[in-house]
Amino acid sequence: MEYMTIKEAAEKWNVSVRRVQTICNEGLIKGAMKFGSVWAIPSDAEKPIDKRIKSGKYKKSK
């Protein structure tokens, strides 16, 4: 199986390196493994859906 680095994934998915690190830490990439401080991401992995709020409007529950 072929693997890519966080930097390669960030370029492929057009997101920041930090965002890919966060996605990996949250376990959203199937097959991603951590070796020490380095992540190995399968080269055929798909970019997970971004669940962050993008509208800028935040709801407060009462």
Biopython code that builds the backbone (N, CA, C, O; Angstrom):
import numpy as np
from Bio.PDB.StructureBuilder import StructureBuilder

atoms = [
    (1, "MET", "N", (0.846, -1.179, 0.000)),
    (1, "MET", "CA", (0.000, 0.000, 0.000)),
    (1, "MET", "C", (0.888, 1.238, 0.000)),
    (1, "MET", "O", (1.893, 1.299, 0.709)),
    (2, "GLU", "N", (0.507, 2.207, -0.796)),
    (2, "GLU", "CA", (1.228, 3.471, -0.889)),
    (2, "GLU", "C", (0.704, 4.450, 0.160)),
    (2, "GLU", "O", (-0.491, 4.493, 0.450)),
    (3, "TYR", "N", (1.612, 5.222, 0.715)),
    (3, "TYR", "CA", (1.241, 6.216, 1.722)),
    (3, "TYR", "C", (1.749, 7.590, 1.312)),
    (3, "TYR", "O", (2.692, 7.712, 0.530)),
    (4, "MET", "N", (1.106, 8.623, 1.855)),
    (4, "MET", "CA", (1.557, 9.996, 1.640)),
    (4, "MET", "C", (1.716, 10.686, 2.982)),
    (4, "MET", "O", (1.173, 10.243, 3.994)),
    (5, "THR", "N", (2.466, 11.770, 2.975)),
    (5, "THR", "CA", (2.703, 12.532, 4.194)),
    (5, "THR", "C", (1.566, 13.531, 4.404)),
    (5, "THR", "O", (0.708, 13.707, 3.538)),
    (6, "ILE", "N", (1.575, 14.169, 5.547)),
    (6, "ILE", "CA", (0.573, 15.201, 5.832)),
    (6, "ILE", "C", (0.694, 16.348, 4.834)),
    (6, "ILE", "O", (-0.313, 16.883, 4.370)),
    (7, "LYS", "N", (1.920, 16.720, 4.508)),
    (7, "LYS", "CA", (2.134, 17.815, 3.560)),
    (7, "LYS", "C", (1.573, 17.467, 2.183)),
    (7, "LYS", "O", (0.944, 18.306, 1.539)),
    (8, "GLU", "N", (1.795, 16.238, 1.732)),
    (8, "GLU", "CA", (1.272, 15.806, 0.441)),
    (8, "GLU", "C", (-0.254, 15.778, 0.445)),
    (8, "GLU", "O", (-0.887, 16.177, -0.532)),
    (9, "ALA", "N", (-0.842, 15.311, 1.537)),
    (9, "ALA", "CA", (-2.306, 15.278, 1.660)),
    (9, "ALA", "C", (-2.878, 16.695, 1.656)),
    (9, "ALA", "O", (-3.913, 16.949, 1.039)),
    (10, "ALA", "N", (-2.209, 17.608, 2.339)),
    (10, "ALA", "CA", (-2.667, 18.995, 2.393)),
    (10, "ALA", "C", (-2.676, 19.616, 0.996)),
    (10, "ALA", "O", (-3.614, 20.329, 0.637)),
    (11, "GLU", "N", (-1.647, 19.349, 0.220)),
    (11, "GLU", "CA", (-1.591, 19.876, -1.149)),
    (11, "GLU", "C", (-2.652, 19.220, -2.030)),
    (11, "GLU", "O", (-3.293, 19.894, -2.836)),
    (12, "LYS", "N", (-2.836, 17.925, -1.881)),
    (12, "LYS", "CA", (-3.815, 17.185, -2.684)),
    (12, "LYS", "C", (-5.241, 17.649, -2.403)),
    (12, "LYS", "O", (-6.047, 17.790, -3.322)),
    (13, "TRP", "N", (-5.550, 17.887, -1.116)),
    (13, "TRP", "CA", (-6.904, 18.254, -0.715)),
    (13, "TRP", "C", (-7.120, 19.759, -0.615)),
    (13, "TRP", "O", (-8.224, 20.206, -0.302)),
    (14, "ASN", "N", (-6.084, 20.538, -0.875)),
    (14, "ASN", "CA", (-6.165, 22.006, -0.844)),
    (14, "ASN", "C", (-6.605, 22.539, 0.525)),
    (14, "ASN", "O", (-7.479, 23.400, 0.621)),
    (15, "VAL", "N", (-5.976, 22.004, 1.583)),
    (15, "VAL", "CA", (-6.192, 22.480, 2.945)),
    (15, "VAL", "C", (-4.826, 22.682, 3.601)),
    (15, "VAL", "O", (-3.798, 22.340, 3.015)),
    (16, "SER", "N", (-4.813, 23.230, 4.804)),
    (16, "SER", "CA", (-3.546, 23.471, 5.496)),
    (16, "SER", "C", (-3.004, 22.177, 6.118)),
    (16, "SER", "O", (-3.739, 21.216, 6.347)),
    (17, "VAL", "N", (-1.713, 22.190, 6.377)),
    (17, "VAL", "CA", (-1.066, 21.062, 7.031)),
    (17, "VAL", "C", (-1.674, 20.854, 8.409)),
    (17, "VAL", "O", (-1.909, 19.718, 8.821)),
    (18, "ARG", "N", (-1.927, 21.936, 9.120)),
    (18, "ARG", "CA", (-2.512, 21.846, 10.461)),
    (18, "ARG", "C", (-3.888, 21.203, 10.423)),
    (18, "ARG", "O", (-4.234, 20.430, 11.317)),
    (19, "ARG", "N", (-4.681, 21.512, 9.394)),
    (19, "ARG", "CA", (-6.023, 20.916, 9.278)),
    (19, "ARG", "C", (-5.927, 19.405, 9.062)),
    (19, "ARG", "O", (-6.719, 18.647, 9.622)),
    (20, "VAL", "N", (-4.963, 18.965, 8.254)),
    (20, "VAL", "CA", (-4.784, 17.525, 8.027)),
    (20, "VAL", "C", (-4.352, 16.847, 9.327)),
    (20, "VAL", "O", (-4.793, 15.736, 9.621)),
    (21, "GLN", "N", (-3.495, 17.508, 10.107)),
    (21, "GLN", "CA", (-3.094, 16.955, 11.404)),
    (21, "GLN", "C", (-4.303, 16.771, 12.305)),
    (21, "GLN", "O", (-4.443, 15.740, 12.965)),
    (22, "THR", "N", (-5.171, 17.764, 12.333)),
    (22, "THR", "CA", (-6.374, 17.704, 13.160)),
    (22, "THR", "C", (-7.288, 16.574, 12.694)),
    (22, "THR", "O", (-7.820, 15.823, 13.512)),
    (23, "ILE", "N", (-7.466, 16.456, 11.388)),
    (23, "ILE", "CA", (-8.305, 15.395, 10.836)),
    (23, "ILE", "C", (-7.749, 14.025, 11.231)),
    (23, "ILE", "O", (-8.506, 13.125, 11.596)),
    (24, "CYS", "N", (-6.438, 13.874, 11.157)),
    (24, "CYS", "CA", (-5.814, 12.597, 11.537)),
    (24, "CYS", "C", (-6.012, 12.314, 13.023)),
    (24, "CYS", "O", (-6.353, 11.193, 13.400)),
    (25, "ASN", "N", (-5.802, 13.315, 13.863)),
    (25, "ASN", "CA", (-5.964, 13.147, 15.311)),
    (25, "ASN", "C", (-7.390, 12.788, 15.690)),
    (25, "ASN", "O", (-7.613, 12.080, 16.672)),
    (26, "GLU", "N", (-8.359, 13.269, 14.918)),
    (26, "GLU", "CA", (-9.764, 12.965, 15.191)),
    (26, "GLU", "C", (-10.175, 11.600, 14.632)),
    (26, "GLU", "O", (-11.299, 11.153, 14.858)),
    (27, "GLY", "N", (-9.274, 10.941, 13.905)),
    (27, "GLY", "CA", (-9.560, 9.612, 13.369)),
    (27, "GLY", "C", (-10.517, 9.608, 12.195)),
    (27, "GLY", "O", (-11.234, 8.629, 11.992)),
    (28, "LEU", "N", (-10.544, 10.675, 11.421)),
    (28, "LEU", "CA", (-11.488, 10.779, 10.318)),
    (28, "LEU", "C", (-10.972, 10.208, 9.005)),
    (28, "LEU", "O", (-11.729, 10.100, 8.041)),
    (29, "ILE", "N", (-9.688, 9.839, 8.951)),
    (29, "ILE", "CA", (-9.124, 9.272, 7.734)),
    (29, "ILE", "C", (-8.918, 7.776, 7.944)),
    (29, "ILE", "O", (-8.114, 7.355, 8.776)),
    (30, "LYS", "N", (-9.649, 6.991, 7.184)),
    (30, "LYS", "CA", (-9.572, 5.538, 7.309)),
    (30, "LYS", "C", (-8.196, 5.051, 6.845)),
    (30, "LYS", "O", (-7.752, 5.376, 5.743)),
    (31, "GLY", "N", (-7.535, 4.277, 7.691)),
    (31, "GLY", "CA", (-6.245, 3.703, 7.344)),
    (31, "GLY", "C", (-5.042, 4.540, 7.711)),
    (31, "GLY", "O", (-3.909, 4.095, 7.532)),
    (32, "ALA", "N", (-5.258, 5.758, 8.226)),
    (32, "ALA", "CA", (-4.129, 6.610, 8.626)),
    (32, "ALA", "C", (-3.503, 6.043, 9.895)),
    (32, "ALA", "O", (-4.203, 5.653, 10.829)),
    (33, "MET", "N", (-2.170, 6.004, 9.910)),
    (33, "MET", "CA", (-1.443, 5.465, 11.059)),
    (33, "MET", "C", (-0.375, 6.446, 11.494)),
    (33, "MET", "O", (0.200, 7.162, 10.675)),
    (34, "LYS", "N", (-0.117, 6.473, 12.784)),
    (34, "LYS", "CA", (0.899, 7.360, 13.325)),
    (34, "LYS", "C", (2.108, 6.540, 13.751)),
    (34, "LYS", "O", (1.985, 5.579, 14.511)),
    (35, "PHE", "N", (3.278, 6.930, 13.251)),
    (35, "PHE", "CA", (4.541, 6.303, 13.609)),
    (35, "PHE", "C", (5.375, 7.342, 14.337)),
    (35, "PHE", "O", (5.997, 8.195, 13.704)),
    (36, "GLY", "N", (5.392, 7.278, 15.673)),
    (36, "GLY", "CA", (6.084, 8.308, 16.451)),
    (36, "GLY", "C", (5.335, 9.614, 16.331)),
    (36, "GLY", "O", (4.222, 9.748, 16.839)),
    (37, "SER", "N", (5.946, 10.587, 15.656)),
    (37, "SER", "CA", (5.291, 11.884, 15.466)),
    (37, "SER", "C", (4.903, 12.117, 14.003)),
    (37, "SER", "O", (4.528, 13.229, 13.631)),
    (38, "VAL", "N", (4.992, 11.070, 13.174)),
    (38, "VAL", "CA", (4.730, 11.196, 11.746)),
    (38, "VAL", "C", (3.497, 10.390, 11.358)),
    (38, "VAL", "O", (3.366, 9.229, 11.746)),
    (39, "TRP", "N", (2.591, 11.002, 10.592)),
    (39, "TRP", "CA", (1.404, 10.321, 10.112)),
    (39, "TRP", "C", (1.653, 9.726, 8.735)),
    (39, "TRP", "O", (2.303, 10.350, 7.896)),
    (40, "ALA", "N", (1.144, 8.536, 8.501)),
    (40, "ALA", "CA", (1.162, 7.886, 7.194)),
    (40, "ALA", "C", (-0.284, 7.756, 6.743)),
    (40, "ALA", "O", (-1.081, 7.060, 7.374)),
    (41, "ILE", "N", (-0.617, 8.428, 5.650)),
    (41, "ILE", "CA", (-1.983, 8.460, 5.146)),
    (41, "ILE", "C", (-2.027, 7.672, 3.841)),
    (41, "ILE", "O", (-1.213, 7.922, 2.952)),
    (42, "PRO", "N", (-2.957, 6.727, 3.703)),
    (42, "PRO", "CA", (-3.047, 5.984, 2.443)),
    (42, "PRO", "C", (-3.209, 6.944, 1.258)),
    (42, "PRO", "O", (-3.992, 7.892, 1.326)),
    (43, "SER", "N", (-2.477, 6.697, 0.189)),
    (43, "SER", "CA", (-2.510, 7.614, -0.958)),
    (43, "SER", "C", (-3.869, 7.638, -1.646)),
    (43, "SER", "O", (-4.184, 8.599, -2.348)),
    (44, "ASP", "N", (-4.675, 6.602, -1.459)),
    (44, "ASP", "CA", (-5.999, 6.585, -2.066)),
    (44, "ASP", "C", (-7.095, 7.068, -1.116)),
    (44, "ASP", "O", (-8.280, 6.955, -1.430)),
    (45, "ALA", "N", (-6.707, 7.601, 0.037)),
    (45, "ALA", "CA", (-7.687, 8.105, 1.015)),
    (45, "ALA", "C", (-8.413, 9.322, 0.450)),
    (45, "ALA", "O", (-7.816, 10.163, -0.224)),
    (46, "GLU", "N", (-9.697, 9.399, 0.734)),
    (46, "GLU", "CA", (-10.488, 10.538, 0.290)),
    (46, "GLU", "C", (-10.554, 11.585, 1.388)),
    (46, "GLU", "O", (-10.499, 11.268, 2.577)),
    (47, "LYS", "N", (-10.671, 12.828, 0.973)),
    (47, "LYS", "CA", (-10.778, 13.937, 1.932)),
    (47, "LYS", "C", (-12.097, 13.814, 2.684)),
    (47, "LYS", "O", (-13.157, 13.733, 2.063)),
    (48, "PRO", "N", (-12.044, 13.801, 4.033)),
    (48, "PRO", "CA", (-13.292, 13.729, 4.811)),
    (48, "PRO", "C", (-14.116, 15.008, 4.662)),
    (48, "PRO", "O", (-13.589, 16.077, 4.354)),
    (49, "ILE", "N", (-15.399, 14.871, 4.885)),
    (49, "ILE", "CA", (-16.292, 16.027, 4.829)),
    (49, "ILE", "C", (-15.949, 16.972, 5.972)),
    (49, "ILE", "O", (-15.775, 16.544, 7.113)),
    (50, "ASP", "N", (-15.853, 18.262, 5.657)),
    (50, "ASP", "CA", (-15.520, 19.274, 6.652)),
    (50, "ASP", "C", (-16.783, 19.642, 7.417)),
    (50, "ASP", "O", (-17.713, 20.212, 6.846)),
    (51, "LYS", "N", (-16.821, 19.320, 8.705)),
    (51, "LYS", "CA", (-18.021, 19.542, 9.512)),
    (51, "LYS", "C", (-17.970, 20.843, 10.310)),
    (51, "LYS", "O", (-18.837, 21.097, 11.146)),
    (52, "ARG", "N", (-16.942, 21.672, 10.046)),
    (52, "ARG", "CA", (-16.858, 22.939, 10.765)),
    (52, "ARG", "C", (-17.924, 23.910, 10.269)),
    (52, "ARG", "O", (-18.368, 23.815, 9.124)),
    (53, "ILE", "N", (-18.332, 24.832, 11.118)),
    (53, "ILE", "CA", (-19.326, 25.846, 10.750)),
    (53, "ILE", "C", (-18.645, 26.869, 9.850)),
    (53, "ILE", "O", (-17.611, 27.431, 10.210)),
    (54, "LYS", "N", (-19.226, 27.106, 8.688)),
    (54, "LYS", "CA", (-18.621, 28.033, 7.729)),
    (54, "LYS", "C", (-19.414, 29.319, 7.569)),
    (54, "LYS", "O", (-18.938, 30.252, 6.923)),
    (55, "SER", "N", (-20.597, 29.391, 8.132)),
    (55, "SER", "CA", (-21.443, 30.550, 7.938)),
    (55, "SER", "C", (-21.036, 31.740, 8.791)),
    (55, "SER", "O", (-21.374, 32.878, 8.463)),
    (56, "GLY", "N", (-20.314, 31.497, 9.887)),
    (56, "GLY", "CA", (-19.947, 32.575, 10.795)),
    (56, "GLY", "C", (-21.018, 32.846, 11.819)),
    (56, "GLY", "O", (-20.817, 33.662, 12.719)),
    (57, "LYS", "N", (-22.149, 32.186, 11.709)),
    (57, "LYS", "CA", (-23.241, 32.359, 12.660)),
    (57, "LYS", "C", (-23.230, 31.176, 13.613)),
    (57, "LYS", "O", (-23.313, 30.026, 13.180)),
    (58, "TYR", "N", (-23.131, 31.442, 14.859)),
    (58, "TYR", "CA", (-23.060, 30.382, 15.863)),
    (58, "TYR", "C", (-24.319, 30.405, 16.700)),
    (58, "TYR", "O", (-24.770, 31.454, 17.161)),
    (59, "LYS", "N", (-24.868, 29.237, 16.880)),
    (59, "LYS", "CA", (-26.109, 29.136, 17.650)),
    (59, "LYS", "C", (-25.769, 28.880, 19.120)),
    (59, "LYS", "O", (-24.891, 28.077, 19.433)),
    (60, "LYS", "N", (-26.458, 29.553, 19.988)),
    (60, "LYS", "CA", (-26.343, 29.307, 21.416)),
    (60, "LYS", "C", (-27.614, 28.621, 21.872)),
    (60, "LYS", "O", (-28.715, 29.135, 21.671)),
    (61, "SER", "N", (-27.462, 27.475, 22.480)),
    (61, "SER", "CA", (-28.650, 26.781, 22.978)),
    (61, "SER", "C", (-29.029, 27.361, 24.346)),
    (61, "SER", "O", (-28.169, 27.657, 25.176)),
    (62, "LYS", "N", (-30.315, 27.509, 24.548)),
    (62, "LYS", "CA", (-30.789, 28.112, 25.801)),
    (62, "LYS", "C", (-31.283, 27.067, 26.746)),
    (62, "LYS", "O", (-31.720, 27.389, 27.850)),
]
sb = StructureBuilder()
sb.init_structure("model")
sb.init_model(0)
sb.init_chain("A")
sb.init_seg("    ")
for serial, (resi, resn, name, xyz) in enumerate(atoms, 1):
    if name == "N":
        sb.init_residue(resn, " ", resi, " ")
    sb.init_atom(name, np.array(xyz, "f"), 0.0, 1.0, " ", f" {name:<3s}", serial, name[0])
structure = sb.get_structure()
